[in-house]
Amino acid sequence: MQTLLRLWTNPFVKLGYVAAIILYSGAAYAQSRGFTPIVPTNPSGFDDLGQFINRLIEFGIAFIAVVAVLYIILNGFNYILAGGDQKKAAAARSGIQNAIIGVIIAVIAYLVVKLVLVNLLNVNTSLLGDWEQRKQDIGI
């Protein structure tokens, strides 16, 4: 009895038992029913990598736009509340200019990436997406 207990506490013996059970039960299951292959599915809904990149770019542009608008509003309030202090007013103006420059750089980067996607990868890069397909998907 002690020998069996010592064998059972050995992790390699446990692994062997588990492997034997899995292999044996799989063989028995395969004999009792027909073999059904597992077909991989695409849960993302994207047909290719280009569509994924396109959607990622759309999300990025929307995020940048929201952050830039909030930054401009915050610096606008800082400019109004500067109260005649030239340093605070200059810092607020500089923040507004930086936000506008950031949006311009983001739009240029967006256009360059879209140009590469269209010309090199032949991806449909409609910013609004395929609305006809989306209407069919939800049944409109």
N, C-alpha and C positions, 0 to 999 in steps of 0.2 A: 504494500500500500504506500509506503514511504517513497519507493522508487517511482511509482506513478505520480505522486504528488510533486516530486522533484522534476520529473519530466514535464508536467503541466506548467510549472512555473518558468520553464525555459521559454523565452520569447520566440526562438526559432521553431520550436515544436508547435507552439500556438499558431504561428504563421503558416506552418505546413498543414495543420488541420484546417485552417480557414481556407487556404488555397485549394485543398482537396475537396472541401464542401462546395466551394464556388464552381470549380471545374466539373464536379460530378453533377451538381444540380443543373448546370447549363446544358450538359449533354442529355440529361433526362428530359429537360424542357424542350430541347431541339427535337427529340424523338417523338414527343407527344403532340407537338404542333408543327405547322409549317414554319419555315424560316422566313421572317419578315425583315428585310434590310432596313436599317435606320437611314433615312434620307435627311441630310443636313438642311436646315431651313435658314432663312435670313431674317432674323427678328428686327433688324435695324430699319428695314424698309427702303434702303438705298440700293440701287442697282450696281453702282460701282463707286470707287474711291473718289472720283471727281464730284459726284453728287454730294457725298459726305463733306468734302472740302468746301463746296459751294454753300451748303447749309451752315457750316462752321463760320464761313466768312460773313454770311448774312447775320448770324447771331453776334459776331464780333462788331460789325458796323452798328448794329442797334445798341449794343452795350456802350460803345464809344460815344454814340450820339447822346445817350442818356447821361453819361458821366460828364460830357462836355457841357450840356445844358445846365446841369446842377452846379458845375464849377463856375460857369459864367454867372449864374444867379447868385451864388455865394459871394463872388468877388464884386458883383454889382452892389450887393448890400454893404460889403466892406467899403466900397467907394463912396456910397451915400453916407455911411456912418463915420467917415474919416474925420468929419468936423473941422476941416481946414488944415489938418495935419498933412503936409506935403509928402512925407515918407509913406504914410498909410495909403494915401491916394495913389501914389506912384506904384506901390506894391499891388494894389487892387487892379490898376490899369495893366500892369505887367501880367497878372494872373489871367485877366480877360484875353490879352493878346496871346498868351501861351496856350490857352484853351482853343482859340481860333486856329492857331498854327497847328496844334495837335490834330484838329479835325481835318485840316487841309492835307496834312501828311497821311492821315488814315484814308482819306478818299483817294489820294494818289496811289497808295499801296493797294487799295481795293481794285483800282483800275488796272494796275500792273498784273495782279494775280488773276483777275478776270481775263485779261488779254492772254496770259499764258494758258489758262484753262481752255479758252475757246480755240486758240490757234495750235497749241501743242497736244492737248488731250482730247479735243473735240467734245467738250462737255456742254450741255445746254445750261447756260448760266443765267436764266431769267431770275431777276431779283425777287419777284413775287412767287416764283415756283410754278408748277404745273397745276393751275386751278381746275382745269377740266378733269384731270385725274383725281384731284382731291374731292371734287364734287361727286364723282362716281364712287369713290371709296366710302363716303359717308351717306350715299344714297339720295342726293338732291337731284 
